[in-house]
Amino acid sequence: MSRLILAMAVLAVVSSMAYLALSLLRGAASAGRERIERIEFGGGTMQKMSYVLLVALILYTAIWGGA
């Protein structure tokens, strides 16, 4: 009888830990989804830098390519 009670207690602890882990994972996923929805595409630092580098490359080839 004591084994049954011990097994039920362990099962309750394990199931509550699994529920907690799933709820934390669900919360992290929804927070990540909200962050992605708030990001303004096209205004990032890397995209601005790549645009500047593209313009510099075009000017470089226009100047030195015609020579």
C-alpha positions as CSV (number, residue, x, y, z in Angstrom):
1,M,0.0,0.0,0.0
2,S,2.8,2.4,0.8
3,R,4.4,1.7,-2.6
4,L,1.2,2.8,-4.3
5,I,1.0,6.0,-2.3
6,L,4.7,6.7,-3.0
7,A,4.2,6.0,-6.7
8,M,1.1,8.3,-6.8
9,A,3.1,11.1,-5.1
10,V,6.0,10.7,-7.6
11,L,3.6,10.7,-10.5
12,A,1.9,13.8,-9.2
13,V,5.2,15.6,-8.8
14,V,6.4,14.6,-12.3
15,S,3.1,15.6,-13.9
16,S,3.1,19.0,-12.2
17,M,6.7,19.6,-13.3
18,A,5.8,18.6,-16.9
19,Y,2.8,21.0,-16.8
20,L,5.0,23.8,-15.5
21,A,7.6,23.2,-18.2
22,L,4.9,23.2,-20.9
23,S,3.3,26.4,-19.6
24,L,6.8,28.1,-19.5
25,L,7.5,26.9,-23.1
26,R,4.1,28.2,-24.2
27,G,4.7,31.6,-22.6
28,A,8.2,31.8,-24.2
29,A,6.7,31.0,-27.6
30,S,4.0,33.6,-27.3
31,A,6.5,36.2,-26.2
32,G,8.7,35.4,-29.2
33,R,5.8,35.6,-31.5
34,E,4.9,39.1,-30.1
35,R,8.5,40.2,-30.6
36,I,8.5,39.0,-34.2
37,E,5.3,40.8,-34.8
38,R,6.7,44.1,-33.4
39,I,9.8,44.1,-35.5
40,E,9.7,46.6,-38.4
41,F,11.1,44.8,-41.4
42,G,13.3,47.0,-43.6
43,G,14.6,49.3,-40.8
44,G,17.2,47.1,-39.2
45,T,20.8,48.1,-38.8
46,M,22.1,45.3,-41.0
47,Q,19.7,46.2,-43.7
48,K,20.7,49.8,-43.7
49,M,24.3,48.9,-43.7
50,S,23.9,46.5,-46.6
51,Y,22.1,49.2,-48.6
52,V,25.0,51.6,-48.0
53,L,27.5,49.0,-49.0
54,L,25.5,48.2,-52.2
55,V,25.4,51.9,-53.1
56,A,29.2,52.1,-52.5
57,L,29.8,49.1,-54.7
58,I,27.7,50.5,-57.5
59,L,29.6,53.8,-57.3
60,Y,32.9,52.0,-57.2
61,T,32.1,49.9,-60.3
62,A,30.7,53.0,-62.1
63,I,33.9,54.9,-61.5
64,W,36.5,52.2,-62.0
65,G,34.6,50.1,-64.5
66,G,34.4,52.9,-67.0
67,A,38.2,53.4,-67.1
